[in-house]
């Protein structure tokens, strides 16, 4: 995995595109993934994409694919899924949070949520082993560095407010709903770690 970051407008997207093209011409299978919300990666290539698969990956040239990850759409999809799971878990109970009352856009105030989802999506694509090299076109430097620090920040915060030993004790109790919440938190932490 190669990460391209730099000041906005410094040419990192162009360099990521040129590097990907060069590697593909050398016989490697390359994916260039962008989490930059400017969505200018496709503009770096003159031709139209050959095909789009369900994950949004577009074939640009032999051995070269690109994907521009729309983190807001990811946030909405994941949040709607989480809301459905929580509704099932709390069915018949009149206490707790009503996840249906919160819109996904409201979560944008939580620093790094979109970036974490975008980076996790890239990890999922890389895990498919369809490409020899995955090039990541990150946002501008300050945002990129915050994004790269987020997994440690999130893990440390969760550990501080609900330490692992306390989560495990809570998750092995008789309250199935609490076991579900602990399992969900552990799943989220595993995804953040990836």
C-alpha positions as CSV (number, residue, x, y, z in Angstrom):
1,X,0.0,0.0,0.0
2,X,1.3,3.4,-1.0
3,X,0.0,6.5,0.7
4,X,0.1,9.9,-1.2
5,X,-0.4,12.9,0.9
6,X,0.6,16.5,0.7
7,X,-0.7,20.0,0.8
8,X,-3.9,20.7,-1.1
9,X,-3.2,21.6,-4.7
10,X,0.4,20.3,-4.6
11,X,-0.2,17.6,-7.2
12,X,-0.6,14.5,-5.0
13,X,-3.6,13.2,-7.0
14,X,-1.6,13.7,-10.2
15,X,1.4,11.9,-8.8
16,X,-0.8,9.0,-7.4
17,X,-2.3,8.6,-10.9
18,X,1.0,8.7,-12.7
19,X,2.5,6.2,-10.2
20,X,-0.4,3.9,-10.6
21,X,-0.2,4.1,-14.4
22,X,3.5,3.4,-14.4
23,X,3.1,0.4,-12.1
24,X,0.3,-1.0,-14.3
25,X,2.4,-0.5,-17.4
26,X,5.2,-2.5,-15.6
27,X,2.7,-5.4,-15.3
28,X,1.3,-4.9,-11.8
29,X,-2.3,-4.9,-10.9
30,X,-3.0,-1.5,-9.3
31,X,-5.9,0.1,-7.5
32,X,-5.8,3.8,-6.9
33,X,-8.3,4.7,-4.1
34,X,-9.2,8.2,-3.2
35,X,-10.9,9.4,0.0
36,X,-10.4,13.0,-0.9
37,X,-13.8,14.5,-1.2
38,X,-12.7,16.7,-4.1
39,X,-13.2,13.5,-6.2
40,X,-10.6,14.6,-8.8
41,X,-8.9,11.2,-9.3
42,X,-11.0,10.3,-12.4
43,X,-10.2,13.7,-13.9
44,X,-6.5,12.7,-13.9
45,X,-7.3,10.1,-16.6
46,X,-8.3,11.2,-20.1
47,X,-10.5,8.2,-21.1
48,X,-13.8,6.9,-19.7
49,X,-13.8,4.0,-17.3
50,X,-14.3,0.6,-18.9
51,X,-16.6,-0.8,-16.2
52,X,-17.9,-0.1,-12.7
53,X,-18.3,-3.0,-10.3
54,X,-20.7,-2.8,-7.3
55,X,-18.0,-1.4,-5.0
56,X,-17.5,1.5,-7.3
57,X,-14.2,0.3,-8.7
58,X,-13.6,1.5,-12.3
59,X,-11.2,0.0,-14.8
60,X,-9.1,2.7,-16.4
61,X,-6.5,0.7,-18.3
62,X,-5.2,-2.9,-18.3
63,X,-4.1,-3.6,-14.8
64,X,-5.3,-0.2,-13.5
65,X,-8.4,0.4,-11.5
66,X,-9.6,3.4,-9.5
67,X,-12.2,4.1,-6.9
68,X,-13.4,7.4,-5.4
69,X,-14.9,6.6,-2.1
70,X,-18.0,8.7,-1.1
71,X,-17.6,8.6,2.7
72,X,-21.0,10.4,3.2
73,X,-22.8,7.6,1.4
74,X,-20.9,5.0,3.4
75,X,-21.8,6.8,6.6
76,X,-25.5,6.8,5.7
77,X,-25.5,3.1,4.7
78,X,-23.6,1.9,7.8
79,X,-25.6,4.1,10.1
80,X,-28.9,2.9,8.7
81,X,-27.7,-0.7,9.2
82,X,-26.7,0.0,12.8
83,X,-30.0,1.7,13.5
84,X,-31.8,-1.4,12.2
85,X,-29.7,-3.7,14.4
86,X,-30.2,-1.6,17.5
87,X,-34.0,-1.5,16.9
88,X,-34.1,-5.3,16.8
89,X,-31.9,-5.5,19.9
90,X,-34.1,-3.1,21.9
91,X,-37.5,-4.4,20.7
92,X,-40.0,-4.3,23.4
93,X,-38.0,-1.9,25.6
94,X,-39.0,1.7,26.1
95,X,-35.7,3.0,27.3
96,X,-32.5,3.9,25.6
97,X,-31.7,5.9,22.5
98,X,-34.0,5.9,19.5
99,X,-31.5,5.6,16.6
100,X,-34.2,6.3,14.1
101,X,-34.5,9.8,15.4
102,X,-30.9,10.7,14.6
103,X,-30.0,11.4,11.0
104,X,-26.7,10.2,9.6
105,X,-25.6,13.7,8.8
106,X,-25.7,14.5,12.5
107,X,-22.8,12.1,13.0
108,X,-20.6,14.3,10.8
109,X,-19.9,16.4,13.9
110,X,-18.0,13.4,15.3
111,X,-14.4,14.0,14.1
112,X,-13.1,11.4,11.8
113,X,-16.1,9.2,11.4
114,X,-16.2,9.6,7.6
115,X,-12.4,9.2,7.3
116,X,-12.4,6.0,9.3
117,X,-15.2,4.6,7.2
118,X,-13.3,5.5,4.0
119,X,-10.0,4.0,5.2
120,X,-11.9,0.8,6.3
121,X,-13.4,0.5,2.9
122,X,-9.9,0.7,1.3
123,X,-8.7,-2.0,3.7
124,X,-11.7,-4.2,2.7
125,X,-10.8,-3.7,-1.0
126,X,-7.1,-4.4,-0.3
127,X,-8.1,-7.6,1.5
128,X,-9.7,-8.9,-1.7
129,X,-6.2,-9.5,-3.1
130,X,-7.3,-8.4,-6.6
131,X,-4.4,-5.9,-6.8
132,X,-0.6,-6.1,-6.2
133,X,-0.4,-2.5,-5.1
134,X,-3.1,-0.2,-3.6
135,X,-2.3,3.5,-3.9
136,X,-4.3,5.7,-1.5
137,X,-4.8,9.4,-2.5
138,X,-5.4,11.0,0.9
139,X,-6.8,14.5,1.6
140,X,-4.6,17.5,2.3
141,X,-1.7,16.9,4.8
142,X,-3.4,18.0,8.1
143,X,-6.5,16.0,7.4
144,X,-4.5,13.0,6.2
145,X,-2.3,13.0,9.4
146,X,-5.4,13.2,11.6
147,X,-7.0,10.4,9.6
148,X,-3.9,8.2,10.1
149,X,-3.9,8.9,13.8
150,X,-7.6,8.2,14.3
151,X,-7.4,4.4,15.0
152,X,-5.2,4.9,18.0
153,X,-7.2,7.9,19.2
154,X,-10.5,5.9,19.0
155,X,-9.1,2.8,20.7
156,X,-7.6,4.9,23.5
157,X,-10.8,6.8,24.0
158,X,-13.0,3.6,24.2
159,X,-10.4,2.0,26.5
160,X,-10.6,5.1,28.8
161,X,-14.4,5.3,29.0
162,X,-15.1,1.5,29.1
163,X,-11.9,-0.6,29.6
164,X,-11.7,-4.0,28.0
165,X,-11.9,-5.9,31.2
166,X,-15.2,-4.1,32.1
167,X,-16.6,-4.7,28.6
168,X,-15.8,-8.4,28.9
169,X,-17.5,-8.7,32.3
170,X,-20.5,-6.8,30.9
171,X,-20.6,-8.9,27.8
172,X,-20.7,-12.2,29.6
173,X,-23.6,-11.3,31.9
174,X,-27.2,-12.3,31.5
175,X,-28.4,-9.2,29.7
176,X,-28.4,-10.1,26.0
177,X,-28.8,-6.5,25.0
178,X,-25.6,-5.6,26.8
179,X,-23.8,-8.6,25.3
180,X,-24.9,-7.3,21.9
181,X,-23.6,-3.8,22.5
182,X,-20.2,-5.2,23.7
183,X,-20.0,-7.4,20.6
184,X,-20.8,-4.4,18.4
185,X,-18.2,-2.2,20.1
186,X,-15.6,-5.0,19.7
187,X,-16.5,-5.4,16.0
188,X,-16.1,-1.6,15.5
189,X,-12.8,-1.6,17.3
190,X,-11.5,-4.4,15.1
191,X,-12.6,-2.5,12.0
192,X,-10.9,0.6,13.2
193,X,-7.8,-1.4,13.9
194,X,-7.7,-2.8,10.4
